[in-house]
Amino acid sequence: MSEKRSSFTSKLGFVLAAAGSAVGLGNIWRFPYLAARYGGGIFLLVYIILTLTFGFSLMAAEIAIGRKTGQSPIGAFSALGKKYAAVGYIGAVIPALILPYYSVIGGWVLKYMVGFVTGEGAAMATDGYFGSYISSPSEPVAWFIVFITVTAFIVILGVDKGIEKVSKIMMPVLIALTIFIAVYTICTMENAIEGVKYYLLPDFKKFSFKTVVAAMGQLFYSLSIAMGIMITFGSYMKKDISIEKSIHQIEIFDTGVAFLAGLMIIPAVYSFSNGVDGMNAGPGLMFITLPKIFETMPGGSIIGVVFFVMVCFAALTSSISLMETVVAVFQDRFKMDRIKATLTVLVVSVVLGLISVFGYSIWADFTLFKMQMLDFFDFLTNSLMMPICALLTCVIVGYCIKPKTIIEELEIGGKFRSKLLFKVMICAVAPVCILLILLSSFGIIKI
């Protein structure tokens, strides 16, 4: 017999858990990089507008589908119509592929956090340290397993006693730490104020089509859209809670952290490199550039500790939501209890994660489409599968089951004030936006 479905005990619990899922490494290293690359203030403005329209509508659709059906992705889309089940399978596979390699990066973060706490920050800032570390055949494996095991332990505790309680602690601490580092950086680093101006003041001359496409792509990273998470969390949401109000609060948390991350990192890099040319994407920013900056700033060793604690919290809240989504699929499809489902997901994820770990060491010479394994999984899920899943969701909601079906669910917890916006975005604007993202992924549109 299957377990009674879990639920969040309060609206705050749902919002913080969903925001914790949305707030992850994409906010902290990818958002500042894109903001610096695509015009600073103008990118920030475009991103906020898209979050309130494009992102809001997709998130509303996914949460409503989850709550309406009370199922994880496969069961949810099957409940809408058996012919839609394939979309649910795509939505279930995405987090199953992301969780392993994301936890590998989480292991890197954990390693650096412990390193800065134990006084190894100076060594970690030296040239070649990060490359030497990830090419080791053993140490990254250990940190990866520790990180994903901690994730599994929290998921085993359940929705209310694990995910909700952890989110209520980690999210406020994460935000407080981010504000502290941002203020400290601006106040202590020479010429940092110029970086603040670049980041906050929109220069409309720098606006371009590429800015819009880049901001749309970032929304998938930032809001946990099209990876089954919001459907799963929606299935745990009580009927008397307003989805619309909850989404606005999630957006405030998510965009706020992304904004603060930019305010924290861009002025620091601007000061360190005398401009934003020193910004780079991905691990290079997090594990190479920033440790060097911490070494040059007053009290940098302490700031390094605070920073990597904050990043570790962000990584953990997201990995928890990824694992929870996959666990929910196993529970719904195979009628497993939570412990058995979590342990099964843990074992499978460790095996898949080792592929990404060894892709930088003993299997470094093996590539797929000229990409190392972690980069390949990232491209496959974030650049291809997630936009495809989002596009199919828009088609199903907009033209198959019709927006009215979802709007009825959205109105259960209170009046849905954004009804017109939702219809226009789901039926017309969002599909076009997602197609543009797919075209950029295939190189047809270069950004």
Helices and strands as residue ranges (DSSP letters): H 11-22, H 25-25, I 26-30, H 31-37, H 41-50, I 51-55, H 56-69, H 73-80, G 82-84, H 85-117, H 121-124, H 129-134, H 139-156, I 159-164, H 165-188, H 192-200, G 204-206, H 209-223, H 229-235, H 243-273, G 276-278, H 283-283, I 284-289, H 290-296, H 300-334, H 338-358, H 373-378, I 379-385, H 386-395, I 396-400, H 403-410, H 419-424, I 425-429, H 430-441
